[in-house]
Amino acid sequence: MQAAGELQHMQAALTRATADTYHTTDPLGHGSVLRDLQEQRARKQEDFSNQFLSLLHQHEMSKHSNTFLADLPEHCIVENRNERMMVSLGFTAMLLELAAIYCTLSFLLHVPRKRE
């Protein structure tokens, strides 16, 4: 009984989900606020990409292209700082694995001497 009453709501929800129209529904009157936020976000993204492209073109034109790295945000450069640590950790893991293999094989292949 209750499921039959909810069927039309379920159909509407499935239609919205497949059409991706959740931003157009306005049950509580917040649709205009959501549209304003989406427009503001789109403007900010466009402004950022325009500024980034203009800076990129300026630095491509200049002869000092190494200064471009100094102008990048920190999170763009930080990922490369740990490269040496990752290489040394990988090398250490490889050495530990070789030591484990050596210990395992030496225990397995050790032939005890017979004492009579």
ABEGO torsion letter per residue (X at the ends): XAAAAAAAAAAAAAAAAAAGAAAABBAAGAAAAAAAAAAAAAAAAAAAAAAAAAAAAAAAABABAAAAAAABBAAAAAAAAAAAAAAAAAAAAAAAAAAAAAAAAAAAABBBBBBX
